[in-house]
Amino acid sequence: MTAELVRGQNHPLSRSRVEIRVSAHTPVLALVSAGDDAGRLPGPEAVAHPGARALAGLEVPGELSGRHRFTVDLDSVGPAVHRVGLVLVLPPGGPARFGAVPAPYVAVAEPEGAEIAGYTLAGLDSETAVVALELYRRQGAWKVRAVGQGYAAGLGALLADAGLSGPAAVALAARVMAAAPPEPVTSAPAAPESAVPAPATAVTSAPATAAEGATPTAPAPAAHAEAASAASVEVVMPMAPEAAAPAAASPAVPAEGAVPASAEATPTVPQGVRVSREVPPAPPAAQPPDPYVEAPGSASGDAPPTISYAHPRRRPTSAEPPEPGPQRAQAPGPGEPPRPVAGDAAGWSMEERLYNQVWGMFEDLARTVSAYRGAVEFADARMDRELGEALSDPRQRLGGSGDAARDAARERRDELVDRARAVLDRDLAQLVAETEVVEPALPAPYARWDSPVWHDGRAAALPEESPLALRLGDLHLPERPDLRIPMLMRLPLERGIWIDNGRTGSEAAMAMDTDRLRLAAMDMAVAHAVRLLAVHPGGRYAVHVIDAAGAGAASLAPLVRSGVLAEPPAAGPGGVTRTLAALTRRVDLVQMALRAGAPEDLPPDVDTAGQLLIVHDFPHGFDDRAVTQLRYLADEGPAVGVHLLMVADRDEASAYGPLLDPLWRSLMRLSPVPDSHLADPWVGHQWTFEPDVPPRGSQVLDRALDRIAAARRGPRP
């Protein structure tokens, strides 16, 4: 099964000889760069192009085409090469930018065989040269990462940023273009059926710092770097949280292997995409959105441009989706905004389209609130400037003329704010209407616990395929607290989860009784575990629990009673040691099997299903060796199907000192009470996270566990 990657996501390669496939809707040049462990090129000879096609272990195509296929032998690239990058370049005389043509699709496949991983380069705009993906070496094993970052200034800028000197980069770019064959007359073929469009990230410049293997989402503007890196703020994008950077990481540093986009690149809406807000596109994301700047030639600045909040994965209202959505709305009347439709986004399945639509709703809310806040800041700054000018004139400090100038400045400020608020209210109303349509249509992995999908029998049987993502809770902003956007996390969990049961994490936690807070945190963890078990095929997911002190027995009772746990909760130091040793052994064996290219040769006692380890009351019962094993599982486990869910108070682990700081930073911190500790590095908002737990007195978890247990027992003879 092909792994559909999003920008920044990686995927392990189980073989060293792979085939690169490119499908574009316009003829392009396919180049390959061979860089060191930092991605730097030692010289022009490290680039394979039509004028010098061969490098050790590969040979790129020499022709200009919409389709390319060539083989890369990673065992032959040389020990100094750690990153092999695929670069796509628009030729002279072709389209002026990638944003003017449909998104290219690239894939890594078995030679003459099935695809291993694919990536749709959605969200490109003014780029003319783009790093599509890279194969990189990590601890002796090779992985593929979707990059999708490019340069409006062309190939020369890309090569210069990769380490070549300015003259060498310009000279090599000229050689490449000179060696490019004439553009063929025939049009490029369409993308293959396997080119499933993957969710695109925000169209921005360099992504924020992310842990290895995480999916970068969008950059942190310089003005918001301090807020995004504060120790009390978790940097996260909710529809792909695995993309989030650790809390203490600097958002200005690109992720490993990430190629920064040109500063000239500006986010626009691709052709053929539904635009639900009739306004111009956003300004460059290299700086904080400031939509209300003075127009050129205008001294007053009373005619500010605005921002487009349309999402690139929204479909045109006239286009029918591949599958009819569950709630198809009628076409809007003249002058009315587009009617919301559930599943109105790109994707080959309803689940993927709803996932992309929720992501788009989050981005729309972030943009419209950012525009409003920028407008208010601009209006305040202009009023302060005008008041300062009035007070600096001695003739206006006294008498009625000064009062009139001050009143006029305040009136202009209020007028701008009122206009901005009207735009905000219009866009928020559209998002509220969309939420009311989308929320009831969400499948079980995305749905709230009080959704009918968990009660009307639609989730009665375990699914046949693993889900795309999982709902962790809701996000909202203070401008409209009742507008809740689902926080979806991609599966498998590339980043562990930490549910903070300490009282020092937030004001809401400090106002809550300690015992109630700890119970709420454990109940939240159990709810996540039940959801994971219910949305995975039978036998494809296992849950282990470490509860060394037995303090979580009340919350764990439904899991224990139903018999869905892989084994009883581990208690005491001995139970901690046995559980961690078994999971560590599994990680080691699977890693060795993958590196050897023989995953089928695992010992029969190794469970190949996905594993979730719930650790409650850490560090009770943990010695130094157990702490080391836990850190190892957090770092290496996700790549081979072992995932971590911690329920802990960081202050209680302070005895280990800074030893555990990397562990906490590698986990996504969630709170069992509403808390505004989540921040996105894209526009710098601090989002309020509200956990999704079953309503008090509900039997939804018990019914879900009964179905899981029955499905695992199988049909009665």
Summary of the structure (lengths in Angstrom):
residues: 717
radius of gyration: 26.8
end to end distance: 33.0
largest distance: 98.5
contacts: 2471
relative contact order: 0.10
helix: 34%
strand: 20%
